[in-house]
């Protein structure tokens, strides 16, 4: 009797060990070298930031629960960091790639990011987070595909296209922009728009087949401008926003603000011609745009151009934003539906009112939240926190509500309790569009 008991225990332990080995999540390895380089996105040479000689940088393809091991060598003459826009750094904020949670990579050194895209799907991008380097490139696309046998709420598309769209400066590089701020001047508005690193209109094309449906993953990787995406003559079916399946709604065009990533399905149901893909700025006195060609494989060569969007841009954009809703009946990265959330039952622990502002401090142009303009400390904040080094920062140095006492410089840190629910209200009294990135966190827009 005891022998069978012991044998049974041994068998259970063996099975458990085998299951553990088989369940280990896959690893994908990348080796990147960051350099300056000369390219001509607008027909004249400009210095940009390249990754492995590419602009935009390499596109990462991964699957839910993959481990991404990305070794980044910094060959620039300045510190460098990559942030993974929208990727949740569960239990490991040190991989996040923004100052305060990650140490900058010094010139001539390297750092290996270890990202676990656990229970995530969707369309994202990465970008440099220091010293206005985003204005010089260093960004690229990141896709997280669903695991096999996990259903998605739409049929497999015939093709999958990435659109990295963003505003761009035709002359200045990022160091010139930073120098403007230090001389007390504001950064000017970018004056062109790029599509996948190209700024010359209709210099690129995408070939499709009549009757097929294609997925377009669109990310606004720019600095300031909201952009409108339109495929003339075709309807866009929104299916995913930054890792969440949405209620599938149809749009003639869609506004994508800085930092956002959308996925749309487009069915090639028009006569076989060439059609314009137009990306244009919103809320600007002068409209900048870039175009590409949607080429039907049996096209006769002509281009179909219908009427453009209504002139009331702000009303159009707000109505569109309010129409986007989570698809609660669809599976996410797991077989079960995404679930429902009863906002009225959530116990709010704390309300933050965050207000942006611009002012001059010590004759330099600075920007602030609740009157505090962030200043990097000599000691990285995560190390100061881990080793309990005093005097580097003070938790609570940024107030929960706007301050009317002018702007001051500080290494601002806001504390929060684990598992607390925060209600965050954003206020923008300025005359420019503001975009906020709650790095590494899920959040719900409720008003």
N, C-alpha and C positions, 0 to 999 in steps of 0.2 A: 504494500500500500504506500509506504513512504517512498519507495523507488519511483513509483508512478508519479507521485506528487513532485518529487525532485525533477524527474524527467519532464513533467509538464511545465515546471518553472523554467527549465533550460530551454525548452522549445519556444516558450513565449518570449524569452529574452532574445533568442536568435531571430525570431520574426521581427521583433521591434527594431533590432539593429539593422536588419536588411531594409526595413521600411525607411529608417532614418537616412541611410545612404542614398536610397533611390529618390528621396524627397529633397535632396540638396538643390538649391536654386542654381541655375546655370550662371556662368561668369562670361562676360564679354570684355576683351582687353583692347585698349586703344593707346597709342603712343603719339602725342601731339607736340609739335614744335611751333612756338609762337614767334613770329618775326615781323619786321617791317618789310614792305615791298612796294613796288610801283605797278599800278594798273591804270587802265583808262576807262572807267565806267561811263564817262561823258564825252569821250573822244579826245581828252587831253590827260596827261599823266598826273596821277595823284599818289601820295604816299598813304598806304593803308596798313592795317594790321592783318596779317595772314596767319592761318593755321594750316600747317603742312603745305604751305604755298598756295592755299586756296582762299578765295573770297567769293561768297561767304565760306565759312569753315565747313569741315566735313559734316555730313548728315548722319546722325546716330539712329540706327534701327535696333529696337529692342522689343522684348516681350514681357508681359506682366510677370513680376517677381524676379526678373533678371538682376544680377549684380553687375554694375558697370564699373570697370576699373580703368580710369583714364589718367595716364601719366602725362602731365603738362610741363614742358620745358620752356622757361621764359628767356628768350633771346633778345628781349627789348632792353632799352636802357633805363627802364623805370619799373616799379612793382606792377604786378598784374594779378588779376583774379577773374575767374569765370563763375557766374551765377547761373543756376539751372532753373529758369523761369517756370514756376508752377509745379516742379517736382517736389514732393513732400519728403523732407529729410527726417524720417521717423527715428527718434531716439539718437539722432546724430546730426545736430545742427552745424557741427564743425565742417561738414562737406558743402555747406550752403553757398559759399562763394561770395559773401558780401562782408565788407569791413565790419568788425564787431563780433562776428561769429567765426570768421576764418582769417588766419594770418595771411597777408599779401605774400605772393611768391617774389622773392628778390630777383633782380637781374642776374642772369647766369645760373640760376638754380631751378629746381623742379619740385613739383608736388603731385602726389597721386591721389586723385579723388576716388572715393569708393561709395558709389550710389546704389542703393537697393530700391528698385522701383516696385516695391511690394504693393500689391492690390491697387495698381494704377493702370490706366489706359490713356490713350489720347495723343493730342498734338501739342508740342511744347517747343521752346527754343532756349538756347544759352546765349549769354552775352557778357562782355567785360563790365565790371561794376565799379571800377575806379577811374578817377581823373578824366572824365568825359571821353574815355577811350572808345565807348560805343559809337561815337561819331566818326571813328576811323575804321570800324569793322570789328573783326574778332567774334562775330556772332554766327550761329548756324542752327539748323533744325534738329529736333529730337522727337522721334516717334516711339510710342509704346503700343505695340499691337496686342490684341486680345489673345489669350491662350487658346490653343486648339480645343474645340468642342464647347467653348464658352459662347453662347449665342449673343449676337449683336442685333440691334433692332432694325437692320436693313440688309438687303442682299449684298453679297460680295461685289464691289464695283469692278468694272473692266480695267480700271487703271487708277493710279494714285499720284497726284501732283502736289508738290510743295511750292508755295508762294511766300517768300520772305519779302515783305514790302516795308518801306520805311522812307522817311524824309532824309535828305542828305545835303551836305554843303558842297557847292561846286568848286570852291577854292580852299577854304581854311581847313587845316588839320586840327586834331584835338588839342594839341599843345597851344595853338593860337587861340582857341576858344577859352582854354583855362587862363591864359594870360590876360584875356579881355576881362574876365571876372576879377582878377587880381588888380587890374587897373581901374576898377570901379565901374565898369561898363557891363550891361546885360548881354547875354549871348543872343545874337540875332536869330531870326527864324530861318530854318533851312530853306533853300531856294530851289531844290529839285526833289524828285521822288525816284527811288530805285526799286526794281523788281529783280530779285535773285542776283543782285550785284550789277544790273544793267540799267542805265538811265536814258539810253537812246530809244525813243519811241519805236515800237514794232521791230526791234532788232532781235526779238526772240519769238518763237512760235511753239505751240503744243498741238500735236496731231491726235485726232480722235476719230472714231468710227460712228457713222450714223446709227441711231437706235440704241447705242450703248450708254451706260451711266458711269460717270467718273467721280472720284472723290478729290476735292480740292482742299488742301490744308493751308490756311492763310494766317500768317503771323505778322503783326505790326512790330517790327524790330527798330523803329525809328526813335527819335528823341522827343519831338514836340507835337507833331501834327496827327490828328485823327484822319483816317483815310477811308475812302469809300471804294468798295470792290464791286465791279459789275462786268458780267459777260453779256454783251449787247444781244438782245433777242432771246435770251435764255433765262429761265427761272432758277433760283438757288434754293435748295432745300437744306435748311440748317439741321444738322444731326448731332453735333458735338461741340462743346465749348470747354477747352482746357481740361479735358479728362472726364467730363460729365456728359452723358447722353442727354439730349434735349428733346422736348416735344417737337415733332417735326413740322416746322412751319415754312411756308414759301415766301420768298422775297425777290423783288426785281433787282435789288442791290443790297449791300450790307455794309454798315459802318463798323470799322474795327479801330479801336482806340489803342494808344501806345501800350504795349505789353500784352495785348490780348491775342489769343489764338482761336480761330474758328475752323470747323470742318463743314463743308457743304457738299451735297450731291447734286450733280448737274446731268440731266439726260439730254443727249444729242438728238433732239426731236425737230430740228429745223431743216429747211432745204439745204442740201450739201453745198455750202459756200464757205468763205472765210469770214469769221466774225471777230470783232474787236473785243479784247479784254482791257478794261480801262480802270486804272487806279488813280484816284484824284483826292486832293486835300479837301478837308471840310472846315468850315468856320474861319476861312481866311479871305482877306480882301482880294488877293491875287490867287487864282487857283492854279496849282501845279499838278501835273499828271504825268503818268507814263503808261504806255500801252504795249500789249502783246497781241499775237494773233492766235485765235482758235481755228485750227486748220482741219476741216473735214477731209478724210482721206480720199474721198471721191469728189472733192470740191472743184467747181468750175472757175474759181479764182476771184469772183467778185466779193465785196464786203458789204454786209448788211448793217446799217446804222439807224436804230430807232431813236425816238426822243429820249432826252436825259431826265434826271431825277427832278422832283419838285424843288422850287427855290427856297421853301421854308425848311432849311437844313436842320435847324435845332429841333423843331417839332417832329420832323421825320425821324431823327436820331433817337429822341427820347421815347417816342412810341415804339420804335423797334426794340430798344433796350428793355422796355416793360413787357414786351411780348415774349421774351425768351424765358422758358420755364424748364425745370428739370423733368426728365421723363422718368417718373417713379415706377413705371411698370417694366422698364427695360433692365436687363442685367448690366452691371458694370464690369469690374474685373473678376467677379465671382458669379456662380450660376444663379444666385438669388437676385431678385429685383433690388433696385438701389435703395428702397425704403422710403418712409415718409417721415416728415419732421413737423412736429406740432409746436410752432413758434410760441404760442400763447402759454405753453406749459414749461418753457425753459425758464429757469430761475436765473435772471441776470445778476451777475456778481458785481458788475461795475460798468459804468458808462464813461466812455472817453469821447471828448469833443476835440477833434484835431483840425486846426485851422492853419492853412499855409499863408506865408507872407514873404515879401521881398524888401530888402533894405540895405543900407551901407553900414559896414562895421570896419573901422580902421581904414576907411577909404576904399574898401573892397566890396564888390557886389556879393551879397550873401542871401541865402534863402533859409527859411525857418519853418518849424512846426511849433505852434503855441509859444512863439517868441524865442525859441532855442534853435540856434544854428549849430549843427554838429561839428565838432573838432576831433579828428583822430588823436588818440593818445599814443605816446611813445611805446607803451607796453600793450600788446594785443589784449583785448578785453577778455577773451576766453581764457587766456593764460592767467591774467590777473584774477579772474573769478576762481579758477581751479586752484591756484596756489595761494589764494586769499591775500593778494598784495594790496595793501591799503593805499589810498590816495590817487588811484588811477581813474576811478569813476565812483559816482554815488547813485545807488538805485533811488529813483524818484526825482532825479534832477530835471526832468521835464514834467510840467504840470499836466493834469488830466483835462484841463480846459484852457481856452485861449487866455493869454496874458496881455494886458494893455500897457505894460510898462516898457515897451520898446524891445529891441532884439539884443540878445547877448549870446556869446559863444560858450559852449560847454560840451563835454563828452557826455551827451544825454543818454540816459538809460532809464527805461520804464519797466518797473517790475510787475509781475502777474503771478497769480497762484495756479498751481498745477490743477488741471481739469476744470478751471473756472470758465464761465461763459461771459465774454465781453461784448457789450454793445458799443460799436464805434460809429460816431457821427462825423462825417467829413464836411468841412466848410471851406469854400474857396471864394474869397472876396476879390481876387485878382481878375484881370481881363484876359487870362489865358487858360486853356484847358489843363487841369491837373489830373495826373494818373497816379494811383497809389498801388503799391505791390505789398501785400501782406505775406512776406516771404515764408514759404514752407507750411502754410496753414490753410485749412479749409475754412471757408466763410460763406455765409448766406446773405444775399442782398434782400432786405426786408422792407425797404422804403426808399 
